[in-house]
Amino acid sequence: MKLGIVTYMWGADWDLPTLIKNCEASGFEGVELRSTHKHGVEVSLNKEQRVEVRKQFADSKVTCVGLGSACEYHSQDHGVVQQNIDLTKQFVLLSEEIGATGVKVRPNGFNKGEDQKKTIERIGLALRECGQFASEHGQEIRVEVHGNGTQKPEVIRDIMKVAEHAKVVVCWNSNPGETVNGSLKAAFDLLKDKFGSTVHIHDLYDAEYPYHELFALLKASNYRGWCLSESPATTDALRVMKYYKALWNEMTK
C-alpha cells in the first residue's frame, strides 16, 4: 500500500509545483487532484498544458494517481445525468493525457419521493456507460462510497451490480457508521471484491474509526493500491503531513 493525498483540504490552496514539492518533502507518494482547486488541472486545459502537467509529475517523485471529479448521476432530469456522463468522459481523457489512471466520481444521495431502486438503477447504468468509455482509455471509474443514504455499503454494492463493468470500481471512503460492534469487516466484505486503486482515509487518530482493522483487512485482501488522505484543513499542513506519514507507517507496518 502507498500513501497519498486528496487535494480536498490540505492541498486545496497550493499550485501544482507547491503541491508536488510538499508531497516530496513529507513522503506522500501520490496525489488525487480534486477538481476546482488551485492546482488548476481541469478539463479546460489545452494539449500543451496537459503535456506540461504530465512532465511535472514525471520529473518528480510523486505519482498523479487520478482526478477527483464531482460528477454524479442521481438526478431525475435525464439531461443533467447526461451532462455528468459527458463531463466524466472529459475527465477520463484528461486523466489519460496527464499520465493518471482513473477518475473519482460519486453517488450523492437519493431523490426525495423516488423509489430508491430506481435511483440505484439510474446511477448504475450511467456508471456502466462511463466504465465502457474509461476502458478504451486505460482508466478506472472510481465510485466513492458517498452521499446521504447512498454511502451505505449495501447501496454501493447494489449500484455496482447494475454498473457491472470491470473498470467501474469502488473507492472506500472510511465513513462513520460502517462498524458493527466496533468492527467494519461486515461492511468491508460487501465491497472488497470491487475495490479499485484508491481508498480514502481521514484522521488516523480518530478512535471512532478502526483504522488498524481497515489496514489489516486491506492487507488480507492483497490490496496494492493507494491510501489517500482526505483530512481536515490545517494552518500547518506540511508539518501535519510529516506526522501523518509517520503514524501511517507505524499503523501499516
N, C-alpha and C positions, 0 to 999 in steps of 0.2 A: 504494500500500500504506500501511496505517496501523498504528501501534504501540499495543499494549495489553498488559494484564496478565491472567494467570490467578491467582486468589487461592489458589493451591495452597500456596505457601510465603511469598512476600513479604507478601501481604495477609491471611494466614490469621487473624491476631490483631487485625485492625482492624474496628471497627464501620463501618457504611456511610458516615456523614459523614466519618470519618477516611480511609477508602479513597478517596472522591471527592476530598477535599482534597489528598491526597498524589499522586494521579494528575494533578490540575491543576498542582500545584507542580513536577512532574517532566516534564511534557509527554507523558504517556501519555494517549492519546485515548479508549481503550476498556477495558472490563472484562468478563471472563468470570467469573461468580460461582460458585465451586466450592461445592457443597453441603456442609453440616455446619460451615462456618466462621463466624467471629464476626459477619460482616455480617448473618446471620440471615434471608437471603432464601430461604425454604423453602416447600414446598408447603403447609405448615400455616398460612401467613398468611391472614388473612381479607380480605374485599374492601376494606375501608378501609385496611388495612396495605399492600395491593398498590398502591392508588392513591397512597399516600404514597411508596412506593419509586419509582414512575414519576415522581412530581413531583420527587423529589430529583435524579434524573438529568436531567430536563427543565430544571431550574433551574441546571444545571451545564454545564461544557464537556466532560463525559465521557459517552460512549455506553455503555449497557448492551448489550454485544454478544450475550450469551446466558448460559445457565446450564450449569454443569458438573456433570452428574449422575454417579453411579457405576453406572448401570443397565447390565446385561449379560445375555446371553441364551443362554449356552452350556450351562447345566445340563441334565442328563438327566431331571430332575424337571420335568414339564410345569407343575406348579403354581408352581414357583419362576420359570420363564420367564414365565408369565402375570402373576405379581406384578410382575416387572420391566417388562413391557409396560404394565401398568396404571399403574405409577409414572411411566414415561416420559410417558404421556399427561397425568398431573397436572403434570409439569414443563412440558410444551408449553403447557398452559393458563396456568400461572404466567408463563412467558416472554412469552406474548401480552399478558397483562394488565399487565405492568410495562414493556412497550414494547420488549422484546428481540426477537431474530429467530431463535433456534434453541436446541437443547439438545444438549450433547455427551454421547454415550454411548460404550460401549467393548466390543469383544470382550476377554475376559480370560483366554484360554488354551484349550487343548484338554482334553477329558476323558480321563483315563488309560484305555487299553484300548478306546476307542471309535474307529471309523473316522473320520478327520478330515473326510472328505467329508460325513458325517452331521452332524457338529458345525457345519460351514460352512453346510449347508442350514438347520439349526435357527436359527442366528443370522440368516441372510439373510431367512428367512420372518418372523421376529419384527420385523426392521427394516422389512420391507415394510409390515406392519400399522401400525407406528409412523409410517412415512412417509405412509401414507394419511391417518392422523389429523392429522398435522402439516400436510399440505397444505390441510386445511379451516380451518386457523387461521393461515395465512401464515407458517409456521415451517419451519426445516430440522432434520433429524435428522443431527447431525454425528458421524460414526463415527471415533473416534480410532484411529490406527494404533498398536495397543496389545496387550499380553498375551504370555505365554510361547508363542511359536510363531505366534500369530495376528497378531503385529506385523509379520510378513514381508509386504512389499508384494504379493507374488503371492497370499497368502492373503486379504488385504483385497480385492484385485481379484476373487477368486472369491466372496467374501461379497457384494460389490456386484453381481455378476452375478445372484446369487439374489435379492437385495433388489429390484433392477430398478425403482427408483422415483426420479423426478426430485428429490424432496425428501429422499432419503437420500444424503448427500454425505460425502466424505472430509475428515477433519481430519488433515493431515500432522503428524507428531509429532517430526520431527528425531531419530530414534533412531540409536544406534550400530549399525554393521554394515550400513548401507544403501549403502555405497560399494563400487565395484569399480575397482581400480587408482586409487584416490583420487577417483573421480567417482561422484556419486549419480544421474546422468542416467538410467541404465537403470531404476533403481527409481522415480524420479520419473515417467518416461514411462508406467509401468504404471498410474498413478493420476491423472495430471494432468487428464484429461478428466472426472474425478468430483469434483474439488475444489469445496468449498463456499466459505463466507465466512471460514473460520478456518484458520490454521496455527499450530501450537505451536512455539516456539523456546526455546532454553535459553541456556547461557553462550556469548556470541558470541566470546569469546576462545579457545574450545576449538579447538585446531589439529587435533584428530582429526575434526572435522566440518566439511565445506566450506561454511560459511555464505555466502561470496561467491558460490559456484556456485549455491546454493539461491536466493538473491535474484535472480541473473541468470536462472535458469530460471523463476522466478515472473514476472518482468517479461516474458520472452519469450512466456509463455503468457497475457499480458494479465491477470494476476491483479490484482484490485482490492479484495481483502479485507483481513483483519486478520492481523497477525503478533503473536501473544500470547506474552509471556514467561512461561515456567514454570520459572524459575531457582531454584537452591537458596536456602535461608533465609540471612539475614544479620542482624547486630545493628544495622546502619545502613542499612535498606532505602531510605529516601528518598534518601540520598546516592548509593547504588549505582544507583538508578533514574535519577538525573540523568546519571551516567556512561554507563549503558546506552543511554539515549536519544541521547546524543551519538555513541556508537560506531555505533548503528543508523543514524543519519543519514548518517554517513560511508560505511558499507558499502552503503547502498541508493541513494545519490545518482547 
